[in-house]
Amino acid sequence: MKSMKLLVFNASPRKSSGTTDVLLETFIEGARSSGADVEKHHIVDLEINGCRGCFNCWWVTPGKCIQRDDMDKLLPAISEADLMLLGTPIYGRNVTHYLQKLLERTFVFTLPEMVNRDGETQHPGRVSRFPRMILAATCGFPDTSNFDIVRALYPMALPIFLPAAQLLLYEEGKKQLSGFLQAVRLAGQKITAGEELTRKMKDELIVEYSDEMKKAIVEMHNRYSESLSQ
């Protein structure tokens, strides 16, 4: 079986020192155990301009953006990938602007005409296929509702959501999240091996805390915040 190509983008400005990267590296560990070909980028290190909305890629230079930046090499990599793992912290209940700029520029993969698919108007794809998307997101609040906007924006992506990701900074927190991290690792292994995840496996990729745990997380955060302001 041909090795799957996994393209990974970390949209956190903290790069390798942030909790988002912990999720990405855990998934990558599982993917590599299945022999996946992994390419990873920290978006903050790349020169990526936002889409200008000029539509040149539709009618003037079809399929090609007029901007010259690092997307020149990333767009071919995206079109050749089997899977695309996107990692982002949640800022203001949304993905970071680094990820937004990257995804905006994939507009070149669409054709200008409109079609109706399953009751929804869309632009058909210019490329034969787009990589399957996996979205790994972290946030500071302990509630999964903090991911609602992202879930609505990217319904096609397999969600890996970790609220109160700061728990990963503590040994006790890592122990509490060990089952979740194992689920992320297993997902990386299974998906890159061409296997489908069961409903149970997918559910394990989203952390849900009890009300008691949420209260403890809030109290811990407030104590920490107070210590910094003294």
N, C-alpha and C positions, 0 to 999 in steps of 0.2 A: 504493500500500500504506500502511495506517495505521501511524503511528510506534508502536513498542513503548514501553511505560512500564517504565522500570527504576528500582526502588526500592533504594537502597543504604544499608546500616547498617554503620558502623564501630564495632566493640565494643572497640576499644583505648582505654585511658585516656590514651594519648599523643596521641590524635586525629591531626592532620595531621603531627605530627613523628615518628611511628612508621613502621616498615617495612611494617606492615599497610596503611597508607594508600597506600603506593607501589603496591601491587598493585591496590588499588581504583581509584586514579586512572588506572592504566595500562589497566585494563579499561574504565573510563568513557571514556577517550580513543577507544578502538576503537568503543564503543557510539555515541558522538556522531558519529563519522564515518559511521555508518549512519542518522543522523537520529533516534536514540532520544531520548525525553523522560526526562531523568534527574532524580531527586530524591534527595538525599543527606542523611544525618543522622549525627552523632556521638552515640552513645547516652549517653555520659557527660554530655552537656549536657541530656538529657531527664529528666523526672520519670516514671519507670516503676517501679511496685511489682510485686513478685513475686505469682504466683497464690496465693490464700489457700486454695484447695481447698474452697471453700464450696458449689460446684455451683449457685449461684444462676443462673448463665448457662444452665444446663440446664432448671431447673424453676420458678424464680421469675420471672426476667426473661429469657426465652429469647433467646439470641443477644446478650445485652448484659451486660457486666461491671458489677458494682455499684460498683467503684472508679472514682474520678474523677481521672484524671491525663492525661499526654500520649498515652496509648494511645487516648483518645477520638478523636483525629484520625489516629492512625497505623493503627488497625484498618481504617477505610474505605480508606485509601491502600493497605494491603496487599491488600485484596480486589479493588481496581481495577487493581493492577499486573500486568503480564505476566511480569516477571522480578524476583526479589529477590536481590540480591548482598549476602552477609553476610561481613564481614571480622573476623577475630579473631586475636590472638596466642594461643598455647597456654600456658596456665598450669596446672601440675600435670597435664599431659597432657589437658586438657579446654579447652573454650571458656571465655571469661571469664564472670563472673556477670552482666555487663551483657547479653550476648547470651542467656544462659539466661532471664533475666527477660522479655525481649522475646518469646522463643519460647513460654514458658509461657503468656503472655497470649493467644496465638492459639488457646487451648483453646476460646474462645467460638465458633470456627468449626466445632466438632464437635457432633454430635447424641448424646443419651445412649444410644441403643440400640447393641447390638453386632452386627456382621455378620462373616461369614467371607469373606475375599477372598484368593484364591490360597493357601489353607491357613493364613492368619494372621487372627486375630481383631482387628478394628479398630472404631473409631467412624466412621460415615459423616460426610461433610462437610455442614455446614449451608449453605455457599456453593456455587455452581455450579462454581467452580474456585479453586484456590490457585495463586499464582504459582510458576513454575519456580524452583528454588533453586540458587544457585551459592555455594559456600563457599570463600572465600579465607583460608587460614590460614598463619601464620608461626610459627616456633619458633627457639630458639637452638641446640639440638642438631643435629648434621649428619645424623641418621638419620631416614628417613621413617617408621620405626616409632613415632615420637613422635606421629604423627597417627592411629594405629590406633583409639583410643577414639572420636575424632571421626568417623572414617570409619564406624564401626559405629553411632554414634548418628544420623547423618544420611546414610543410604545413598541417599536420594532426591536428594541435592544433587550437582551437578557439582563435583568437587574441584579446587582450585588450591592446591597445597601447596608452600611454600618453607621447607625446613629451613635452619638457619644463615643466617637472614635478615639478620643483622648484616653480612654481606658487602656489602649494599647501601649501607652507610655509607662504603665505601671505593671509590675510583675503579677500582682493579684488580678489585674484587669486582663492580662494576657491569658491567665489560667481560665478565667471566666469565659473568654472568647475562643478558647482552644477548639471547641467543637465547630464553631463558625469558620475558623481558619482552615480546619480540616475539610470542611465542605467546599470552600473556595478552591483548595488544592485539588480535591477530587473532581470538581467541575472542570478545572483546567486540563486534567488528565483525560476525562471522559469526552469532552467536546472536541479536543484536538485528535482524539482517536476515532472521531466520526460517530460517536455514540450519542444518543439523545438522553437528556436528563429526565428522571421521573419527576412527578409533581412534588414528591417529598424532598427530593434533592434541590429543586428550585426554591421551595419554601425555606430551606435551611440557609439560603444565600441572603436572606433578609432577617436581620436581628430585631427581635421584638422583646422589649424589657417589661417586666412586671411593674405595676404601679409603685410597689415598694422600692424596686431598683431605681426607677426614675427619680423618686424622691431622694434617694441616697446620692445619685449622680448630681442632682441640682444642689444639694447641700455641700457636696465635695467641691463643686465648682465655685460656689459662693465663698466658701472658706478660702480657697486659693486666690480668688479675686480680691478679697479683703486683705490678704497678706501682702499682695503686691501694691496696694494703695496706701499702706501704712507708712 
